Amino acid sequence: MVLENGSLRGFEHKVHLDKYSPFENTFFFDSDVLLFKDLRPVTDSWGHQSYTAIGGYMVDGFSSFGLDRQRVLAKIGKDKLVVIDGAGHAFFTKPACQEVFDLARHVTQNHAEYAGNIPYADEDVMDIVMTILNLAPAPGDGFFSRHLTAVPGTLQMDATVGKCRMIANYSGLPVEPCMMHFASNEAPFPYAKQLHKLFKLNGVSTKGLYSEALSDFYTMEILWPLKARLKRLLKRVGIQLAK
């Protein structure tokens, strides 16, 4: 059992993974990730670097949490920024990863200085850290997917037998990814269905799975869109009143 550090909040736990993991080699996944394949070929190919995750490089734009990439690059003196946004995973090795996590904790403590006045996100922090330390993101090679990656109607998935096939909307080609990240509650019912199968197979209670999925669906598809529309309406009214 690994005890949680109660002084940390939310995403901050992810920059302490080296302290949480007792292993020399750790492949970490978010709790909303499903795996379908043996990870050994992946770890064999990623093992040369102290820390990595699937990603790429960008020189401008903003992250999902508002990180201004041009601003960060100017601050740290680099010409391109590692981007692992929404990866949901990381592979790291001890003791080599010590430098990575120490710097991640430093950036976390000085978040406003590095990232500006935006919400905290570990993925923004690790983008900055990997860039400073010249750590390359891993190539995708069909490893990573999300539910929205699939062309509608092409996804075949059964986590109990390690099956995940789809036509990728970014290429039009069939893929069989190692993992699927159900980030931002984007597909609550398909995710709940897979958990239901896995829980039943392993004798775990399925109570509350679908009610939680319904709650997530309501939040994502009804509540938040309504709030966004109301905010836009109030802003419009406010502008009219100001005139």
Backbone as CSV, one residue per row, in Angstrom:
resi,resn,N_x,N_y,N_z,CA_x,CA_y,CA_z,C_x,C_y,C_z
1,MET,0.837,-1.195,0.000,0.000,0.000,0.000,0.877,1.253,0.000
2,VAL,0.523,2.211,-0.843,1.226,3.490,-0.919,0.343,4.560,-0.297
3,LEU,0.851,5.230,0.722,0.072,6.250,1.418,0.147,7.578,0.677
4,GLU,-0.994,8.228,0.562,-1.078,9.511,-0.130,-0.529,10.628,0.736
5,ASN,0.190,11.529,0.120,0.681,12.721,0.797,-0.472,13.714,0.909
6,GLY,-1.000,13.856,2.105,-2.183,14.682,2.317,-1.963,16.166,2.122
7,SER,-0.713,16.597,2.042,-0.435,18.023,1.855,-0.539,18.447,0.393
8,LEU,-0.635,17.461,-0.506,-0.704,17.758,-1.936,-2.147,17.832,-2.402
9,ARG,-2.376,18.582,-3.467,-3.720,18.755,-3.994,-3.755,18.431,-5.487
10,GLY,-4.751,17.657,-5.876,-5.009,17.410,-7.293,-3.813,16.926,-8.081
11,PHE,-3.540,17.648,-9.179,-2.484,17.250,-10.102,-1.088,17.284,-9.477
12,GLU,-0.931,17.949,-8.341,0.390,18.040,-7.723,0.955,16.667,-7.379
13,HIS,0.082,15.697,-7.142,0.553,14.350,-6.818,1.436,13.789,-7.930
14,LYS,1.190,14.191,-9.163,1.908,13.596,-10.290,3.361,14.042,-10.390
15,VAL,3.720,15.121,-9.718,5.135,15.497,-9.713,5.843,14.908,-8.493
16,HIS,5.159,13.990,-7.825,5.748,13.235,-6.712,5.682,11.733,-6.976
17,LEU,5.484,11.347,-8.217,5.357,9.924,-8.543,6.615,9.148,-8.204
18,ASP,7.768,9.793,-8.289,9.013,9.099,-7.950,9.039,8.693,-6.483
19,LYS,8.379,9.475,-5.638,8.319,9.147,-4.211,7.244,8.105,-3.928
20,TYR,6.185,8.135,-4.714,5.109,7.160,-4.533,5.502,5.768,-5.018
21,SER,6.264,5.697,-6.096,6.598,4.391,-6.672,7.828,3.780,-6.001
22,PRO,7.729,2.521,-5.550,8.887,1.846,-4.946,9.757,1.129,-5.975
23,PHE,9.395,1.232,-7.256,10.041,0.421,-8.285,11.147,1.175,-9.018
24,GLU,12.080,0.415,-9.558,13.149,1.009,-10.357,12.597,1.537,-11.677
25,ASN,11.714,0.765,-12.303,11.055,1.173,-13.541,9.553,1.272,-13.291
26,THR,8.972,2.395,-13.616,7.539,2.607,-13.377,6.858,3.100,-14.645
27,PHE,5.784,2.425,-15.008,4.920,2.895,-16.095,3.624,3.340,-15.433
28,PHE,3.448,4.633,-15.301,2.282,5.201,-14.617,1.164,5.487,-15.613
29,PHE,-0.076,5.192,-15.183,-1.252,5.531,-15.982,-2.287,6.216,-15.103
30,ASP,-2.986,7.188,-15.666,-4.118,7.793,-14.974,-5.177,6.731,-14.699
31,SER,-6.020,6.995,-13.721,-7.053,6.022,-13.340,-8.126,5.866,-14.407
32,ASP,-8.213,6.802,-15.353,-9.217,6.701,-16.420,-8.608,6.172,-17.721
33,VAL,-7.630,5.279,-17.578,-6.970,4.644,-18.723,-7.269,3.154,-18.722
34,LEU,-7.545,2.602,-19.896,-7.679,1.159,-20.076,-6.520,0.661,-20.928
35,LEU,-5.975,-0.509,-20.556,-4.854,-1.112,-21.277,-5.315,-2.358,-22.011
36,PHE,-4.702,-2.609,-23.164,-5.132,-3.730,-23.996,-3.996,-4.664,-24.417
37,LYS,-2.745,-4.273,-24.198,-1.626,-5.066,-24.695,-0.509,-5.168,-23.669
38,ASP,0.399,-6.114,-23.925,1.622,-6.258,-23.146,2.466,-4.996,-23.319
39,LEU,2.937,-4.446,-22.207,3.688,-3.198,-22.260,5.190,-3.404,-22.427
40,ARG,5.646,-4.644,-22.365,7.087,-4.883,-22.392,7.762,-4.330,-23.648
41,PRO,7.190,-4.534,-24.844,7.839,-3.947,-26.026,7.962,-2.427,-25.938
42,VAL,6.980,-1.797,-25.305,7.017,-0.344,-25.160,8.106,0.064,-24.181
43,THR,8.146,-0.591,-23.022,9.161,-0.239,-22.024,10.563,-0.527,-22.538
44,ASP,10.709,-1.562,-23.340,12.024,-1.863,-23.923,12.490,-0.732,-24.836
45,SER,11.551,-0.159,-25.581,11.923,0.906,-26.520,12.034,2.268,-25.847
46,TRP,11.395,2.447,-24.702,11.446,3.728,-24.003,12.495,3.768,-22.891
47,GLY,13.133,2.652,-22.614,13.973,2.550,-21.427,15.250,3.346,-21.433
48,HIS,15.613,3.965,-22.567,16.884,4.686,-22.641,16.817,6.058,-21.987
49,GLN,15.631,6.545,-21.661,15.463,7.896,-21.146,14.889,7.856,-19.737
50,SER,15.299,8.803,-18.893,14.888,8.776,-17.486,13.397,9.019,-17.289
51,TYR,12.774,9.756,-18.214,11.341,10.067,-18.129,10.843,10.354,-19.539
52,THR,9.701,9.795,-19.887,9.113,10.130,-21.180,7.637,9.799,-21.215
53,ALA,6.972,10.339,-22.219,5.563,10.070,-22.502,5.336,10.414,-23.967
54,ILE,4.250,9.895,-24.526,3.916,10.186,-25.915,3.674,11.687,-26.094
55,GLY,4.193,12.237,-27.159,3.964,13.656,-27.404,4.645,14.135,-28.662
56,GLY,4.827,15.455,-28.735,5.475,16.070,-29.881,6.056,17.407,-29.472
57,TYR,6.225,18.286,-30.447,6.768,19.620,-30.180,5.842,20.680,-30.779
58,MET,5.780,21.839,-30.104,5.044,22.985,-30.630,5.825,24.246,-30.298
59,VAL,5.567,25.296,-31.064,6.294,26.549,-30.849,5.373,27.697,-30.442
60,ASP,4.062,27.478,-30.505,3.137,28.552,-30.149,1.805,27.958,-29.704
61,GLY,0.828,28.829,-29.514,-0.487,28.373,-29.072,-0.571,28.229,-27.565
62,PHE,-1.696,27.699,-27.124,-1.968,27.561,-25.701,-2.366,26.121,-25.387
63,SER,-1.987,25.656,-24.210,-2.399,24.322,-23.772,-3.856,24.352,-23.333
64,SER,-4.389,23.184,-22.990,-5.780,23.091,-22.531,-6.021,23.904,-21.269
65,PHE,-4.954,24.133,-20.501,-5.088,24.873,-19.244,-4.633,26.327,-19.381
66,GLY,-4.282,26.727,-20.605,-3.951,28.128,-20.846,-2.481,28.469,-20.883
67,LEU,-1.602,27.473,-20.878,-0.168,27.754,-20.923,0.198,28.401,-22.260
68,ASP,0.780,29.587,-22.195,1.225,30.314,-23.381,2.605,29.781,-23.764
69,ARG,2.660,29.001,-24.821,3.907,28.315,-25.168,5.005,29.291,-25.584
70,GLN,4.654,30.336,-26.313,5.663,31.317,-26.713,6.263,32.006,-25.498
71,ARG,5.428,32.316,-24.524,5.903,32.965,-23.304,6.882,32.067,-22.560
72,VAL,6.536,30.785,-22.440,7.394,29.837,-21.732,8.725,29.667,-22.457
73,LEU,8.672,29.526,-23.773,9.906,29.345,-24.544,10.838,30.540,-24.378
74,ALA,10.272,31.733,-24.344,11.091,32.927,-24.144,11.744,32.910,-22.766
75,LYS,11.010,32.434,-21.776,11.541,32.407,-20.413,12.664,31.398,-20.250
76,ILE,12.493,30.197,-20.829,13.479,29.134,-20.603,14.544,29.077,-21.706
77,GLY,14.434,29.944,-22.708,15.463,30.034,-23.726,15.538,28.854,-24.671
78,LYS,14.385,28.308,-25.033,14.330,27.190,-25.976,13.523,27.605,-27.206
79,ASP,13.713,26.860,-28.306,13.009,27.240,-29.536,11.795,26.378,-29.847
80,LYS,11.596,25.289,-29.099,10.388,24.470,-29.266,10.073,23.796,-27.940
81,LEU,8.775,23.609,-27.691,8.324,23.084,-26.403,7.785,21.669,-26.560
82,VAL,8.231,20.780,-25.693,7.645,19.439,-25.635,6.174,19.574,-25.254
83,VAL,5.312,18.815,-25.905,3.877,18.849,-25.599,3.380,17.423,-25.413
84,ILE,2.984,17.093,-24.172,2.423,15.769,-23.869,0.999,15.911,-23.345
85,ASP,0.308,16.974,-23.745,-1.018,17.296,-23.210,-1.959,16.098,-23.245
86,GLY,-2.570,15.802,-22.093,-3.566,14.742,-22.024,-3.015,13.347,-22.205
87,ALA,-1.704,13.176,-21.996,-1.089,11.868,-22.246,-1.665,10.773,-21.349
88,GLY,-1.852,11.088,-20.060,-2.422,10.093,-19.141,-1.469,8.992,-18.755
89,HIS,-0.182,9.156,-19.068,0.791,8.117,-18.763,2.189,8.723,-18.695
90,ALA,3.120,7.976,-18.119,4.530,8.357,-18.118,5.352,7.135,-17.740
91,PHE,6.526,7.023,-18.331,7.453,5.951,-17.984,8.726,6.589,-17.444
92,PHE,9.150,6.151,-16.252,10.362,6.723,-15.675,11.173,5.665,-14.941
93,THR,12.473,5.927,-14.837,13.402,4.983,-14.220,14.175,5.669,-13.099
94,LYS,14.378,4.916,-12.026,15.185,5.404,-10.905,16.591,4.824,-11.005
95,PRO,17.581,5.555,-10.523,17.529,6.888,-9.895,17.619,8.045,-10.886
96,ALA,17.695,7.726,-12.176,17.928,8.771,-13.184,16.834,9.832,-13.212
97,CYS,15.610,9.461,-12.812,14.483,10.401,-12.891,14.494,11.444,-11.784
98,GLN,15.417,11.333,-10.834,15.448,12.257,-9.699,15.503,13.710,-10.163
99,GLU,16.389,13.983,-11.123,16.544,15.343,-11.641,15.240,15.854,-12.248
100,VAL,14.528,14.964,-12.927,13.270,15.337,-13.586,12.233,15.774,-12.559
101,PHE,12.032,14.948,-11.551,10.996,15.251,-10.570,11.392,16.399,-9.648
102,ASP,12.678,16.526,-9.353,13.119,17.671,-8.550,12.816,18.975,-9.283
103,LEU,13.097,19.000,-10.581,12.805,20.204,-11.361,11.299,20.419,-11.482
104,ALA,10.539,19.334,-11.618,9.078,19.453,-11.699,8.506,20.058,-10.423
105,ARG,9.067,19.669,-9.296,8.595,20.239,-8.022,9.006,21.711,-7.900
106,HIS,10.173,22.044,-8.436,10.607,23.448,-8.432,9.670,24.299,-9.295
107,VAL,9.353,23.808,-10.480,8.441,24.542,-11.366,7.063,24.667,-10.718
108,THR,6.632,23.610,-10.034,5.344,23.641,-9.334,5.327,24.720,-8.258
109,GLN,6.404,24.805,-7.495,6.489,25.806,-6.430,6.548,27.228,-6.983
110,ASN,7.018,27.347,-8.216,7.141,28.664,-8.851,6.270,28.719,-10.112
111,HIS,5.069,28.171,-9.984,4.204,27.975,-11.147,3.866,29.280,-11.859
112,ALA,3.508,30.302,-11.124,3.131,31.576,-11.744,4.297,32.188,-12.508
113,GLU,5.504,32.012,-11.984,6.694,32.556,-12.645,6.921,31.894,-14.001
114,TYR,6.722,30.575,-14.056,6.951,29.840,-15.299,5.742,29.874,-16.241
115,ALA,4.555,29.685,-15.676,3.361,29.465,-16.505,2.400,30.643,-16.546
116,GLY,2.594,31.609,-15.672,1.656,32.717,-15.619,0.488,32.418,-14.692
117,ASN,-0.482,33.295,-14.703,-1.634,33.167,-13.807,-2.704,32.281,-14.440
118,ILE,-2.431,30.972,-14.466,-3.357,29.997,-15.048,-3.531,28.844,-14.070
119,PRO,-4.566,28.021,-14.247,-4.739,26.859,-13.373,-3.544,25.912,-13.471
120,TYR,-3.256,25.235,-12.377,-2.132,24.298,-12.340,-2.481,23.012,-13.074
121,ALA,-1.541,22.529,-13.870,-1.698,21.238,-14.543,-0.329,20.579,-14.633
122,ASP,-0.253,19.337,-14.186,1.032,18.634,-14.218,1.565,18.504,-15.641
123,GLU,0.668,18.374,-16.628,1.133,18.192,-18.001,1.853,19.436,-18.506
124,ASP,1.396,20.625,-18.095,2.115,21.854,-18.438,3.494,21.862,-17.788
125,VAL,3.534,21.462,-16.532,4.804,21.418,-15.797,5.784,20.465,-16.468
126,MET,5.306,19.266,-16.822,6.204,18.286,-17.433,6.617,18.710,-18.838
127,ASP,5.760,19.445,-19.555,6.173,20.016,-20.843,7.398,20.910,-20.644
128,ILE,7.326,21.758,-19.632,8.417,22.692,-19.340,9.671,21.941,-18.915
129,VAL,9.504,20.982,-18.015,10.645,20.227,-17.480,11.350,19.431,-18.571
130,MET,10.583,18.704,-19.372,11.189,17.901,-20.432,11.921,18.782,-21.438
131,THR,11.381,19.968,-21.695,12.034,20.887,-22.623,13.348,21.397,-22.051
132,ILE,13.336,21.818,-20.796,14.555,22.325,-20.154,15.647,21.263,-20.136
133,LEU,15.266,20.011,-19.845,16.240,18.922,-19.708,16.523,18.200,-21.025
134,ASN,15.962,18.716,-22.113,16.183,18.117,-23.440,15.758,16.651,-23.500
135,LEU,14.645,16.336,-22.852,14.085,14.986,-22.893,13.063,14.918,-24.024
136,ALA,13.252,13.990,-24.919,12.374,13.891,-26.087,11.088,13.151,-25.753
137,PRO,9.955,13.610,-26.282,8.718,12.835,-26.127,8.808,11.564,-26.961
138,ALA,8.097,10.535,-26.519,8.116,9.259,-27.236,7.207,9.325,-28.457
139,PRO,7.552,8.614,-29.526,6.673,8.571,-30.700,5.419,7.768,-30.409
140,GLY,4.310,8.146,-31.048,3.038,7.466,-30.790,3.027,6.023,-31.242
141,ASP,3.277,5.809,-32.527,3.337,4.455,-33.090,2.144,3.593,-32.688
142,GLY,0.946,4.184,-32.636,-0.244,3.411,-32.312,-0.388,3.029,-30.861
143,PHE,0.434,3.586,-29.981,0.361,3.243,-28.560,-0.840,3.892,-27.885
144,PHE,-1.060,5.169,-28.155,-2.027,5.994,-27.423,-3.312,6.181,-28.228
145,SER,-4.436,6.248,-27.520,-5.702,6.609,-28.173,-6.648,7.224,-27.156
146,ARG,-7.661,7.906,-27.681,-8.793,8.351,-26.887,-10.052,7.889,-27.597
147,HIS,-11.180,7.942,-26.899,-12.426,7.482,-27.500,-12.754,8.286,-28.748
148,LEU,-12.427,9.563,-28.726,-12.714,10.423,-29.877,-11.721,10.232,-31.021
149,THR,-10.706,9.372,-30.816,-9.761,9.065,-31.893,-10.422,8.264,-33.003
150,ALA,-11.423,7.460,-32.641,-12.036,6.534,-33.596,-13.021,7.232,-34.528
151,VAL,-12.975,6.862,-35.799,-14.042,7.258,-36.713,-15.341,6.668,-36.175
152,PRO,-16.400,7.466,-36.011,-17.651,6.957,-35.435,-18.115,5.663,-36.092
153,GLY,-18.454,4.683,-35.252,-18.952,3.406,-35.735,-17.888,2.362,-35.997
154,THR,-16.596,2.734,-35.835,-15.526,1.777,-36.147,-14.873,1.158,-34.918
155,LEU,-15.184,1.668,-33.735,-14.509,1.187,-32.529,-15.057,-0.157,-32.068
156,GLN,-14.152,-1.129,-31.902,-14.470,-2.422,-31.305,-13.587,-2.570,-30.067
157,MET,-14.221,-2.691,-28.904,-13.440,-2.684,-27.674,-14.005,-3.661,-26.658
158,ASP,-13.111,-4.438,-26.041,-13.459,-5.319,-24.932,-12.216,-5.472,-24.068
159,ALA,-12.170,-4.709,-22.986,-10.985,-4.690,-22.131,-10.732,-6.023,-21.444
160,THR,-11.758,-6.865,-21.312,-11.573,-8.155,-20.629,-10.737,-9.123,-21.453
161,VAL,-10.653,-8.905,-22.752,-9.847,-9.782,-23.612,-8.755,-8.991,-24.341
162,GLY,-8.511,-7.759,-23.906,-7.455,-6.956,-24.507,-7.714,-6.566,-25.946
163,LYS,-8.952,-6.259,-26.270,-9.314,-5.938,-27.653,-9.652,-4.457,-27.796
164,CYS,-8.988,-3.802,-28.719,-9.318,-2.417,-29.057,-8.882,-2.169,-30.498
165,ARG,-9.854,-2.015,-31.366,-9.588,-1.769,-32.784,-10.460,-0.613,-33.250
166,MET,-9.917,0.154,-34.181,-10.670,1.297,-34.710,-10.037,1.782,-35.996
167,ILE,-10.768,2.604,-36.716,-10.198,3.394,-37.802,-9.880,4.758,-37.206
168,ALA,-8.623,5.143,-37.260,-8.206,6.410,-36.656,-8.647,7.582,-37.517
169,ASN,-9.265,8.572,-36.876,-9.761,9.715,-37.643,-8.642,10.623,-38.141
170,TYR,-7.439,10.484,-37.577,-6.333,11.328,-38.009,-5.601,10.760,-39.227
171,SER,-5.842,9.471,-39.538,-5.134,8.853,-40.659,-6.037,8.082,-41.611
172,GLY,-7.225,7.681,-41.124,-8.100,6.844,-41.928,-7.655,5.402,-41.997
173,LEU,-6.670,5.033,-41.166,-6.117,3.683,-41.169,-6.542,2.920,-39.924
174,PRO,-6.601,1.586,-39.995,-6.926,0.793,-38.809,-5.779,0.808,-37.809
175,VAL,-6.108,0.908,-36.531,-5.105,0.861,-35.464,-5.618,-0.030,-34.338
176,GLU,-4.671,-0.608,-33.601,-4.969,-1.395,-32.408,-4.088,-0.864,-31.284
177,PRO,-4.525,0.203,-30.618,-3.682,0.868,-29.628,-3.469,0.034,-28.371
178,CYS,-2.399,0.363,-27.659,-2.119,-0.288,-26.375,-3.038,0.221,-25.278
179,MET,-3.436,1.493,-25.371,-4.198,2.109,-24.291,-5.241,3.068,-24.842
180,MET,-6.243,3.340,-24.014,-7.210,4.392,-24.322,-7.396,5.244,-23.076
181,HIS,-7.237,6.552,-23.262,-7.385,7.506,-22.169,-8.755,8.171,-22.274
182,PHE,-9.601,7.935,-21.273,-10.938,8.532,-21.246,-10.867,9.875,-20.523
183,ALA,-10.100,10.788,-21.094,-9.854,12.077,-20.456,-11.096,12.952,-20.466
184,SER,-11.204,13.784,-19.443,-12.278,14.790,-19.353,-13.675,14.188,-19.419
185,ASN,-13.816,12.940,-18.987,-15.130,12.274,-18.979,-15.805,12.332,-20.343
186,GLU,-15.005,12.205,-21.417,-15.546,12.437,-22.755,-16.449,11.311,-23.256
187,ALA,-16.358,10.131,-22.662,-17.205,9.009,-23.090,-17.606,8.199,-21.858
188,PRO,-18.436,8.773,-20.985,-18.716,8.129,-19.697,-19.394,6.769,-19.800
189,PHE,-20.315,6.596,-20.741,-21.032,5.316,-20.819,-20.182,4.191,-21.417
190,PRO,-19.440,4.419,-22.513,-18.534,3.369,-22.983,-17.490,2.986,-21.938
191,TYR,-16.995,3.975,-21.193,-16.011,3.693,-20.140,-16.642,2.866,-19.028
192,ALA,-17.845,3.249,-18.602,-18.545,2.497,-17.557,-18.836,1.069,-18.006
193,LYS,-19.159,0.898,-19.270,-19.435,-0.444,-19.804,-18.209,-1.338,-19.691
194,GLN,-17.041,-0.796,-20.028,-15.810,-1.583,-19.929,-15.459,-1.887,-18.475
195,LEU,-15.637,-0.913,-17.600,-15.384,-1.152,-16.175,-16.335,-2.209,-15.631
196,HIS,-17.586,-2.169,-16.058,-18.582,-3.149,-15.609,-18.130,-4.559,-15.975
197,LYS,-17.644,-4.739,-17.200,-17.151,-6.046,-17.636,-15.950,-6.493,-16.805
198,LEU,-15.005,-5.586,-16.601,-13.798,-5.919,-15.845,-14.115,-6.232,-14.392
199,PHE,-14.990,-5.434,-13.787,-15.348,-5.649,-12.386,-16.052,-6.987,-12.197
200,LYS,-16.990,-7.294,-13.089,-17.707,-8.570,-12.996,-16.748,-9.742,-13.154
201,LEU,-15.826,-9.632,-14.089,-14.859,-10.697,-14.335,-13.998,-10.967,-13.109
202,ASN,-13.719,-9.922,-12.340,-12.820,-10.045,-11.194,-13.537,-10.012,-9.851
203,GLY,-14.865,-10.155,-9.873,-15.621,-10.237,-8.634,-15.682,-8.953,-7.838
204,VAL,-15.607,-7.821,-8.521,-15.665,-6.515,-7.863,-17.065,-5.935,-8.033
205,SER,-17.565,-5.285,-6.995,-18.898,-4.692,-7.060,-18.986,-3.651,-8.176
206,THR,-20.076,-3.707,-8.922,-20.307,-2.746,-10.006,-21.262,-1.630,-9.588
207,LYS,-21.621,-1.608,-8.323,-22.583,-0.631,-7.830,-22.096,0.795,-8.089
208,GLY,-22.965,1.597,-8.648,-22.684,3.014,-8.845,-21.976,3.369,-10.136
209,LEU,-21.554,2.377,-10.920,-20.813,2.678,-12.145,-21.643,3.506,-13.127
210,TYR,-22.868,3.047,-13.382,-23.677,3.732,-14.390,-24.301,5.020,-13.855
211,SER,-24.544,5.083,-12.554,-25.051,6.343,-12.001,-23.964,7.419,-12.061
212,GLU,-22.711,7.005,-11.860,-21.608,7.959,-11.988,-21.443,8.389,-13.443
213,ALA,-21.623,7.438,-14.359,-21.547,7.772,-15.785,-22.638,8.770,-16.163
214,LEU,-23.840,8.567,-15.625,-24.941,9.492,-15.896,-24.624,10.879,-15.362
215,SER,-24.037,10.929,-14.168,-23.655,12.207,-13.579,-22.607,12.911,-14.436
216,ASP,-21.615,12.142,-14.917,-20.580,12.722,-15.776,-21.181,13.228,-17.086
217,PHE,-22.109,12.450,-17.648,-22.762,12.856,-18.896,-23.533,14.158,-18.698
218,TYR,-24.279,14.243,-17.600,-25.046,15.454,-17.303,-24.116,16.661,-17.178
219,THR,-23.008,16.466,-16.466,-22.068,17.569,-16.264,-21.454,18.034,-17.575
220,MET,-20.971,17.065,-18.382,-20.248,17.398,-19.607,-21.160,17.871,-20.736
221,GLU,-22.299,17.213,-20.891,-23.135,17.456,-22.069,-24.286,18.430,-21.833
222,ILE,-24.630,18.662,-20.565,-25.776,19.531,-20.281,-25.374,20.731,-19.420
223,LEU,-24.837,20.455,-18.227,-24.560,21.531,-17.279,-23.510,22.509,-17.797
224,TRP,-22.340,21.999,-18.178,-21.269,22.892,-18.626,-21.628,23.660,-19.898
225,PRO,-22.243,23.021,-20.915,-22.661,23.807,-22.085,-23.673,24.897,-21.737
226,LEU,-24.610,24.584,-20.828,-25.581,25.597,-20.413,-24.893,26.760,-19.710
227,LYS,-23.928,26.440,-18.844,-23.190,27.490,-18.143,-22.414,28.358,-19.126
228,ALA,-21.818,27.707,-20.135,-21.049,28.459,-21.133,-21.956,29.396,-21.922
229,ARG,-23.139,28.905,-22.297,-24.078,29.747,-23.038,-24.565,30.913,-22.190
230,LEU,-24.843,30.624,-20.922,-25.300,31.676,-20.017,-24.220,32.736,-19.834
231,LYS,-22.971,32.283,-19.724,-21.861,33.220,-19.559,-21.735,34.128,-20.775
232,ARG,-21.877,33.527,-21.979,-21.802,34.332,-23.201,-22.959,35.326,-23.279
233,LEU,-24.152,34.865,-22.866,-25.326,35.733,-22.897,-25.161,36.908,-21.946
234,LEU,-24.697,36.631,-20.729,-24.505,37.694,-19.748,-23.440,38.678,-20.206
235,LYS,-22.403,38.156,-20.850,-21.353,39.034,-21.359,-21.907,39.949,-22.434
236,ARG,-22.760,39.369,-23.309,-23.363,40.156,-24.380,-24.272,41.240,-23.802
237,VAL,-25.076,40.859,-22.815,-25.973,41.819,-22.169,-25.173,42.899,-21.463
238,GLY,-24.100,42.489,-20.829,-23.250,43.442,-20.127,-22.654,44.470,-21.061
239,ILE,-22.221,44.013,-22.224,-21.659,44.931,-23.219,-22.729,45.906,-23.703
240,GLN,-23.949,45.411,-23.923,-25.042,46.270,-24.375,-25.389,47.308,-23.316
241,LEU,-25.394,46.858,-22.052,-25.715,47.781,-20.971,-24.641,48.842,-20.819
242,ALA,-23.401,48.449,-21.055,-22.297,49.399,-20.917,-22.390,50.511,-21.948
243,LYS,-22.923,50.176,-23.129,-23.102,51.198,-24.158,-24.212,52.156,-23.777
